[in-house]
């Protein structure tokens, strides 16, 4: 399907543009905040966060660095050897995520869901989850 890749690219670009315009936040920053908010104690090992965001460790580290400057995230040592770190969502970061969530949801609805017509959304969500799970192995 030739239409799939351009559609995905435009969908991601639209969601990113909406978040940047309304909240000065990239899609990747939103994903970092979202994954941290859904984790126990609002914290994740940097490598786990990278995996959940489908980014390299260095890319997520740069994103966390930007969020750290804004007071949204802190980094804490995760082990005695001093080599591994966890990203921790702050109250400021949680507030920022809550402010951006309606914009993100509206962007997904307008740029994706509204174009699906009578598609069974639950079946689509299941299929997309299966695709992601198969890729992870």
QUIZIRA-V688620 format. One record per residue. SS is DSSP state (helix for helix, strand for strand, loop for the rest). PSI is psi in whole degrees, 0 to 359 (999 if undefined). D_FIRST is the distance of its C-alpha to the first C-alpha in Angstrom with 2 decimals. Layout:
# QUIZIRA-V688620
ss-><SS/SS>
psi-><PSI/PSI>
d_first-><D_FIRST/D_FIRST>
This chain:
# QUIZIRA-V688620
ss-><loop/helix/helix/helix/helix/helix/helix/helix/helix/helix/helix/helix/helix/helix/helix/helix/helix/helix/helix/helix/helix/helix/helix/loop/loop/loop/helix/helix/helix/helix/helix/helix/helix/helix/helix/helix/helix/loop/loop/helix/helix/helix/strand/strand/strand/helix/helix/helix/helix/helix/helix/helix/helix/loop/loop/loop/helix/helix/helix/helix/helix/helix/helix/helix/helix/helix/helix/helix/helix/loop/loop/loop/strand/strand/strand/strand/strand/loop/loop/loop/loop/loop/loop/loop/strand/strand/strand/strand/strand/loop/helix/helix/helix/helix/helix/helix/helix/helix/helix/helix/helix/helix/helix/helix/helix/helix/helix/helix/helix/helix/helix/loop/helix/helix/helix/loop/loop/loop/loop/loop/helix/helix/helix/helix/helix/helix/helix/helix/helix/helix/helix/helix/helix/helix/helix/helix/loop>
psi-><107/334/342/307/312/324/316/318/315/321/311/320/318/314/320/314/318/317/319/314/314/332/5/47/132/164/320/319/318/314/319/311/318/311/322/321/333/0/151/134/18/41/148/146/144/321/322/318/318/316/316/329/358/45/161/160/320/322/316/324/320/318/314/322/317/317/329/318/329/359/13/334/148/161/135/144/138/348/164/336/349/10/340/147/158/145/137/126/128/171/323/316/320/319/319/320/315/325/323/339/313/323/315/314/316/321/316/317/308/319/350/296/321/342/1/350/234/21/139/106/321/319/320/314/318/314/317/321/319/320/313/317/318/322/322/342/999>
d_first-><0.00/3.76/5.45/5.78/8.20/10.17/10.54/11.87/14.00/15.45/16.13/18.01/19.75/20.90/22.29/24.00/25.45/26.84/28.51/29.94/31.26/32.81/33.91/33.74/31.53/28.25/25.41/26.48/30.06/29.10/27.34/30.45/32.74/30.72/30.64/34.32/35.23/33.79/35.65/39.19/41.73/38.90/38.66/36.34/36.80/35.05/33.06/31.94/31.02/28.95/27.03/26.46/25.26/22.98/25.15/27.64/31.22/32.32/29.71/30.73/34.33/34.05/32.53/35.31/37.79/36.83/37.06/40.34/41.82/41.11/42.79/39.69/39.59/42.19/42.01/44.42/45.36/44.08/46.34/49.80/48.66/47.37/44.09/41.63/41.05/39.69/38.24/40.07/39.13/42.15/43.22/42.31/38.75/38.50/39.82/37.33/34.43/35.90/36.19/32.55/31.09/31.30/29.60/26.71/26.45/26.61/23.94/21.50/22.57/22.39/19.15/17.13/19.11/20.41/17.02/16.40/19.13/20.43/18.06/20.31/20.42/22.25/19.75/16.90/19.26/20.01/16.45/15.93/19.35/18.57/15.61/18.08/20.89/19.22/18.53/22.18/23.35>
